[in-house]
Amino acid sequence: MASSTVSGIGSGVDTQSIVKALIAAEKAPKQTQITAQQATTTTQISAVGSIKNALDTYRSAIAKLNTASAFTGLSGTSSDEKVVKSTVNATASAGKYALEVTQLATSSKVSSDIFLGGASATVNSSSESQTLKISQSGTDYNVSIAAGATLQQARDAINTQLNSQGLSANIITDAKGARMVISSSTTGAGSDITLGGDSGLAVNAKAGPAAQNAKYTIDDIALESTSNTVTSAISGINFELISAGKSSITVGANTDTLKTSVQSFVTAYNALMTAITAQTKVSGGGDASTTKGAALTGDASMRSLITSVRNELVKSTGSGNMTMLSQMGINTVQTTGLLELDSAKWDKAVVKYAADIAKVFTGDNGLIKRMTQTTDAYAGAAGILASRTTSLNEKLTDLTGQQEALDRRIESLTTTLSAKYNAMDTLVAQLNATSSSVMTTLNAMNNRKDN
């Protein structure tokens, strides 16, 4: 290698230093370019990743808010939750209702005859399988009871085959023996269970109390329901009937929940904008020599993302007296571009227009849905930001290839130059040796003449 060659033995010239200087001059421009591009690309990959993470966090945060319960603006309260519980959705209206429950909805049960021997008693003593037919609401379900099956095996067969139908079996045992009890999760009159077929389980089967509807009144209007969950009695209000008794349901403005959701939106938006600004801002003094851009300053895709998101903020949404964020006290701070909530203006607006505020944010044309749609192109594994990261990584790989190519070229050039200068040094050494020999001969000849 050139680095291990003793320099300038023949010529007295430091050829290694000359080679090193020539190599450094040849390598420096391209090496500077590669190093600078590697640093810039690595920084941009980090910056794009930071913004992608911030965008994903923003989209997740607003997705949790895009529900009727988050922005309903109304809440339903029961004076006695041991009798009834209530919830409301975006279609509810303020009001108060007197509710009395006189009867809860119940389901049906049917039990088999008693079998001696408990759960291990044989329910099919024949050599062939039998069929237990379970009928409910005009539908028949046939369960095959294997030859020699025990009460426990029959129970397991029923549960395996009919669990998805809301039917289940269990075994009750006392001093007299064991019996199969088949229950239904379906409530309401007309949903009674009956047993049939050629299985011994159907012989002497006893039906329990008949299934019945829930009976209740709202403002003295008599109503019935096949379920204890009532969703259609009053528009926008769901009732969960718990027990017989009286209660009053009040639907009114839920300003605390509404404000919490709005503030959560503002916080999520500001976090996204702060992350983008950190990677696109220009810092330093007013002249070009001190001004410094961030990793993505001037980046077209970042400008497009910011513009798309901010445009949604100023669009009119919903109906009624509240259609703009500024009307409810949500304003953009001019110096930072972030949102702030004017509490005084908010408190005044929410008293009268809670339902209108909710409509600004929710629904198919609401702000949250539009914000999600406008950022779809940038998010996800196939989005603009992911594609940008892929492109930058490819560039980094290419720069690594350029560095390796440069190193190979410099190594080859070093070998070539070292060989040339070593050859020159050898030639000079030979010339010096010849010159010395000639001079020695001449001096000898002169000395003989003098004698």
Residue, then its C-alpha position, 0 to 999 in steps of 0.5 A: m500500500a502507498s501508505s507503507t512506502v518509504s517516501g523519497i529515498g532516491s529523490g529526496v522528495d516527500t512523494q507520499s505528501i504529494v500523493k496525499a495532497l493530490i488525493a485530498a484535492e480530488k476527493a474533497p468536492k464530492q465528499t463535501q457534497i455527499t456528506a452535506q446531502q446525507a446530513t440533510t436527508t437524515t434530518q428530513i427523514s426525522a422531520v417527516g417522521s415527526i410530522k407523521n406521528a403528530l398527524d396520526t395522533y391528531r387523527s386518533a384524537i379527533a376520531k374519538l370525538n366524532t360521536a354523538s355523545a362527545f358533542t351532544g350538548l345535552s344529557g339525560t338524568s334520571s331522578d331514580e336510577k334504581v328504576v330507570k337509567s337514560t342516555v341521549n343522542a344528537t337528535a334529543s331535545a330538552g324536556k322533562y318526562a314522568l316515567e313509571v315502570t309497572q312491569l319489566a320484560t322477562s324471558s322464557k325458561v323450560s326445564s326437563d323432567i328429573f334425572l336420577g344420578g345427577a349431571s352424569a345421568t344418561v339421557n339417551s339410553s338408545s343406540e342411536s342419536q335422538t333429536l331435541k327440538i327447541s322452538q321459539s317465536g316460530t323457529d325450530y332449532n334441532v339439537s342432536i343428542a348422541a347415543g349414550a349421552t349424559l345430561q352434562q353432554a347434552r347440555d354442552a351440545i345445546n350450548t355449543q350449537l345454540n349459544s349464538q341464537g341466545l339460547s343456553a342450557n344449565i343443570i340444576t341439582d337437588a336431593k331429588g336429582a338433576r334437571m336441564v333448564i333451557s333459558s333464552s336471552t330474548t324477552g317479550a311476550g310470544s318468545d316462550i320456549t317449548l321442547g319437542g322431538d324424540s329426545g327424553l329431555a322433552v318428555n314431561a318438560k315443564a314450562g316456566p313463567a311465560a315471557q312478558n313485555a315491559k309495561y310503563t308509562i311516560d307522562d301517563i301514556a301507557l306503553e309496552s316494550t319487548s325489551n327492557t332497553v327502550t330506544s324509540a319511545i322518545s326521539g333521541i332518548n334511550f331508557e334502561l328499565i331497571s325495576a318497577g317504580k317511578s322516576s322523572i327524566t330530565v334532558g338538558a344542556n350538558t355544557d361541561t361535556l361539550k366544552t371538554s370535547v371542544q377543548s380536546f379538539v383545540t388541543a389536538y389541533n394545536a399539537l399538530m400545528t406546533a409539530i409542523t411549525a417546528q419543522t418548517k419555521v425560519s429562525g435567525g436574523g433578518d438578513a440572509s447570513t443569519t437566517k436559518g431554515a428548519a428541515l422542511t422549510g419551504d416544503a410544498s407538501m407541508r404547505s399543502l397540508i397546513t393550507s388544507v387543514r386551516n381551510e376547514l376551520v373557516k368553513s361554515t358548518g351546520s345550521g341554526n345560529m352557530t355555524m362558525l368556530s369564531q361565533m363560539g369563541i374559538n379563534t386563531v392567534q395571529t402570531t402563532g397560528l394556533l387556536e384558543l378558546d375565549s371562555a367568556k364568549w363560549d359560556k355565552a354561546v353555549v347557554k342558548y346554542a349547545a345543540d347548534i355547536a354540536k352540529v358544527f363538529t359532528g355528522d357527515n359534514g361536520l368539522i371532525k369528519r372533514m378534518t379526517q377526510t382532508t388529511d386522509a391523503y397524508a396519513g397511513a402506510a400509502g399516504i404522502l408522508a409515508s411515500r416521502t419517507t420512502s423516497l428520502n430513504e432511497k436517496l440515503t441509500d443512493l448516497t451510501g452507494q455514491q460514498e462507496a463508489l467515491d472510496r473505491r475511486i480514491e483508493s484506486l487513484t491513490t494506488t495509481l499515483s503512489a505507483k507513479y511517484n515511486a517509479m519516478d523516485t526509483l528513476v531519480a535514484q537510478l539517475n543519481a547513481t549513474s551520475s555518481s558513477v560517471m563523476t567517480t570515473l571522471n575524477a579517477m581519470n583526472n587524478r591519473k593525469d595529475n600524477 
